Amino acid sequence: MNVISYRPEPGEFAWTFGGVKPVRMVRPGDVLELWTEDCFAGKVRTPEDLVSRVIDFPFVNPQTGPFYVEGAEPGDTLAIHFISIEPARDWAASTTVPLFGALTSTAHTPTLQDALPEIVWIYEVDKIKRTVTMHGARSDYSVELPLDPMHGTVGVAPGAMEARSCLVPDAHGGNMDTPEMRAGVTCYLGVNVEGALFSIGDGHCRQGEGESCGVAVESAMNSVIVIDLIKGRFTEWPRLENDDSIISTGSARPLEDAFRIAHVDLVNWISAGYGLDRIDAYQLVAQIAESPVANVCDPNYTFVAKAAKRYLPRGEAYGGIREELKELAAAYSSERN
């Protein structure tokens, strides 16, 4: 087992998907121990650190990577299995940002209302109790919430020589902000350029579905992943798989188009991957799909569509590669323990 540890220096972060030289070359089967900074590049540490003062837009969502995967070519699929995702600090931050979020006037949907006040909440992170604690900014209320670490941003370089902001989710992945991207999940991304050039970042200690204020409980993360490559099979939109479900994503505006993309992809996945007639797959998805909203705040919105495996015909996604990655993950964990 080849294990690569990488912690970027401040000048090594990527701020786009595409247009960035790789920081390391890796091979299918490699395990990567990665450190990622929070979406604020670690600059929001106290209630006085307002985003408008400490952040130089568009330098948000710093990415660890990109990584060049040997053998990856356009038309392949990259499989990324998350072994662990753990907060790297005992605190995390959330904020309101002027003219950003789902429940306020924004540059995309302007209104005559004033911007919401800019406020910072600093959360206590307890990795032993597996909680994060919110303290009210304008009240005496405090509450412990379950720790549920995830990565908001996972993606590869887009095709057609494009470079996309790390704020934008699309077919290449990017800032999808789905709580489904947690430890134990396998993410499938279509390869658009030689080497795939994948990056991850934007760690969240937890996030509500929709990320309505535009900011989760943001934290630096220590994450461990194992990667593999599926040759000759392209994945049009990012997909995820856990022990219980297969999950398709769609990112677009308006929100109903993101919904359509995710559900069409799920229908196609069940039809092509599990041998069910496409119209029967459509009927099945219409009755079993779970459709949580990932985000309604980014430049593109993201929907996910989930199908429980217990309702699907017998078969394994992508030839069962997830089980192979889980075996590698178990071997890694056994070595570390």
Secondary structure, DSSP 8 states (H G I E B T S, - for coil): --EEEE---GGG-B-EESS---SEEE-TT-EEEEEE--TTTT---STT--HHHH--TT--S-EEEEEEETT--TT-EEEEEEEEEEESSSEEEEE--TT-STTS--SSS--SS------EEEEEEETTTTEEEEE-SSSS-EEEEE---EEEEEE---STT--EETT-EETTEES---TT-BTT-EEEEE--STTEEEEEEEEES---TB-TTS---B--EEEEEEEEEETT---SS-EEE-SSEEEEEEEESSHHHHHHHHHHHHHHHHHHHH---HHHHHHHHHHH-B--EEESSSSSEEEEEEEEGGGS-S--GGGGHHHHHHHHHHHHHHHH-
